[in-house]
Amino acid sequence: MKTCQVGLRCQVSVPGQSVRRATIKYIGTVNFKPGNWIGVQYDEPMGKNDGSVEGVRYFECPPKYGGFVKPLHLEVGDLPEEELNLDDDDEL
């Protein structure tokens, strides 16, 4: 397993939730919970924030794409973005 670094791709596996792919955007402490956290930008809008929590900005991403997870729920690897299943009619 690779070491967590900002910019690396990862897979988030939190018990009771679907597995999600993301990019690491932040590593460190946060004001809202004790301990070290990993800030991620999910490939799809399955997050809870935009990289900010309670008025503190930790990283930039679109609304609903950001989230914070404990390192034990994260697997770093060569994980390309999953393609969304769009019909031809859905393309612009």
Residue frames relative to the residue before (quaternion, step in Angstrom):
aa qw qx qy qz dx dy dz
M 1.0000 0.0000 0.0000 0.0000 0.00 0.00 0.00
K 0.4351 -0.6959 0.5126 0.2523 3.56 -0.98 0.88
T 0.5354 -0.5916 0.4966 0.3416 3.54 -1.31 0.41
C 0.5291 -0.6268 0.4672 0.3300 3.57 -1.07 0.72
Q 0.1145 0.7567 -0.6366 0.0954 3.54 -0.97 0.97
V 0.5669 -0.5791 0.4567 0.3670 3.55 -1.10 0.70
G 0.7624 0.3467 -0.2842 0.4666 3.55 -0.95 0.97
L 0.6055 0.5609 -0.3652 0.4306 3.60 1.20 -0.36
R 0.4868 -0.6372 0.5180 0.2979 3.53 -1.26 0.56
C 0.0133 -0.8064 0.5909 -0.0199 3.55 -1.13 0.66
Q 0.2974 -0.6930 0.6221 0.2105 3.48 -1.42 0.18
V 0.2164 -0.7850 0.5733 0.0907 3.57 -0.80 1.06
S 0.0099 -0.7958 0.6036 -0.0478 3.56 -0.75 1.14
V 0.0332 0.7893 -0.6071 0.0854 3.56 -0.09 1.33
P 0.5166 -0.6546 0.4403 0.3327 3.63 -0.76 0.95
G 0.8040 0.2632 -0.2180 0.4867 3.57 -0.95 0.94
Q 0.7113 0.3685 -0.2480 0.5448 3.60 1.29 0.00
S 0.5795 -0.5736 0.4355 0.3816 3.56 -1.21 0.42
V 0.5410 -0.5962 0.4814 0.3467 3.56 -1.22 0.57
R 0.0634 -0.8094 0.5837 -0.0102 3.57 -0.87 0.99
R 0.3203 -0.7239 0.5772 0.2008 3.55 -1.15 0.67
A 0.0108 0.8085 -0.5823 0.0841 3.52 -1.09 0.81
T 0.3604 -0.6629 0.5982 0.2700 3.51 -1.44 -0.08
I 0.4414 -0.6868 0.5095 0.2717 3.58 -0.91 0.92
K 0.1008 -0.8213 0.5614 0.0082 3.57 -0.80 1.09
Y 0.8007 0.0771 -0.0072 0.5940 3.61 1.17 -0.50
I 0.0241 -0.7645 0.6441 0.0123 3.56 -1.13 0.75
G 0.5651 0.6114 -0.4271 0.3526 3.57 -0.76 0.98
T 0.6919 -0.4392 0.3578 0.4476 3.51 -1.29 -0.38
V 0.2002 -0.7560 0.6137 0.1082 3.53 -1.30 0.47
N 0.5715 -0.6238 0.4187 0.3300 3.58 -1.21 0.44
F 0.7116 0.5128 -0.2553 0.4068 3.59 1.13 -0.56
K 0.7822 0.1101 -0.0806 0.6079 3.64 1.24 -0.21
P 0.4987 -0.6502 0.4695 0.3290 3.61 -1.09 0.57
G 0.7157 0.4630 -0.3332 0.4031 3.55 -1.29 0.37
N 0.5997 -0.5476 0.4450 0.3775 3.52 -1.38 -0.07
W 0.0995 -0.7925 0.6016 0.0072 3.53 -1.04 0.89
I 0.2975 -0.7109 0.6067 0.1951 3.53 -1.29 0.48
G 0.2270 -0.7551 0.6028 0.1222 3.56 -0.79 1.06
V 0.0438 -0.8189 0.5720 -0.0160 3.58 -0.78 1.02
Q 0.2599 -0.6907 0.6434 0.2035 3.50 -1.36 0.42
Y 0.3211 -0.7674 0.5299 0.1649 3.56 -0.51 1.24
D 0.5817 -0.5924 0.4385 0.3441 3.56 -1.23 0.55
E 0.7665 0.2180 -0.1087 0.5943 3.56 1.18 -0.62
P 0.5948 -0.5962 0.3936 0.3686 3.63 -1.16 0.43
M 0.2944 0.7604 -0.5131 0.2680 3.56 0.49 1.27
G 0.5209 0.6585 -0.3954 0.3725 3.57 1.27 0.27
K 0.5208 -0.6470 0.4741 0.2921 3.52 -1.36 -0.10
N 0.8131 0.1691 -0.0702 0.5526 3.60 1.21 -0.23
D 0.4892 -0.6373 0.5065 0.3130 3.55 -1.35 -0.22
G 0.7088 -0.4115 0.2454 0.5178 3.56 1.21 0.52
S 0.7068 0.3529 -0.2604 0.5551 3.57 1.30 0.02
V 0.0724 -0.7713 0.6320 0.0209 3.54 -1.19 0.71
E 0.8521 -0.0083 -0.0388 0.5218 3.56 -0.91 1.01
G 0.7452 -0.4445 0.2115 0.4498 3.56 0.95 0.95
V 0.6344 0.4925 -0.3369 0.4914 3.61 1.27 0.01
R 0.2586 -0.7723 0.5658 0.1289 3.58 -0.76 1.10
Y 0.1593 -0.7945 0.5834 0.0552 3.56 -0.76 1.14
F 0.7655 -0.1200 0.0797 0.6271 3.59 1.19 -0.63
E 0.4723 -0.6690 0.5029 0.2766 3.57 -1.31 0.28
C 0.2807 0.7158 -0.6208 0.1531 3.55 -1.08 0.82
P 0.6426 -0.5227 0.3707 0.4200 3.61 -1.20 0.31
P 0.6387 -0.5169 0.3954 0.4106 3.62 -1.19 0.44
K 0.8326 0.2055 -0.2023 0.4729 3.56 -1.13 0.86
Y 0.6115 0.5414 -0.3620 0.4494 3.62 1.25 0.15
G 0.6811 0.5151 -0.2837 0.4363 3.60 1.20 -0.35
G 0.0849 0.7822 -0.6152 0.0492 3.51 -1.24 0.54
F 0.2686 -0.7309 0.6018 0.1772 3.54 -1.31 0.32
V 0.0121 -0.8020 0.5959 -0.0395 3.56 -0.86 1.00
K 0.5269 -0.5890 0.4998 0.3544 3.54 -1.26 0.43
P 0.6224 -0.5844 0.3675 0.3688 3.61 -1.03 0.72
L 0.6316 0.5581 -0.3491 0.4096 3.63 1.01 -0.64
H 0.6744 0.4750 -0.2936 0.4831 3.63 1.22 -0.33
L 0.6522 0.5248 -0.2814 0.4690 3.56 1.31 0.10
E 0.0729 -0.7637 0.6402 0.0406 3.56 -1.06 0.83
V 0.2323 -0.7804 0.5702 0.1088 3.56 -0.65 1.16
G 0.2686 0.7663 -0.5549 0.1808 3.56 -0.98 0.81
D 0.6431 -0.4836 0.4158 0.4239 3.52 -1.37 -0.14
L 0.1891 0.8039 -0.5245 0.2072 3.54 0.30 1.32
P 0.2365 -0.7856 0.5526 0.1470 3.61 -0.24 1.19
E 0.6074 -0.5256 0.4290 0.4133 3.55 -1.25 0.36
E 0.4099 -0.6876 0.5389 0.2624 3.55 -1.00 0.82
E 0.4183 -0.7022 0.5160 0.2564 3.54 -0.95 0.90
L 0.4257 -0.6778 0.5384 0.2636 3.53 -1.01 0.86
N 0.4190 -0.6970 0.5207 0.2598 3.58 -1.01 0.75
L 0.0946 0.8015 -0.5780 0.1205 3.55 -0.04 1.32
D 0.4346 -0.6555 0.5473 0.2862 3.54 -1.07 0.73
D 0.6551 -0.5072 0.3751 0.4158 3.58 -1.22 0.41
D 0.6266 0.5581 -0.3337 0.4296 3.59 1.09 -0.70
D 0.6582 0.5326 -0.3024 0.4378 3.58 1.21 -0.47
E 0.5570 0.6121 -0.3962 0.3976 3.59 1.24 -0.17
L 0.3566 -0.7252 0.5516 0.2066 3.54 -1.15 0.68
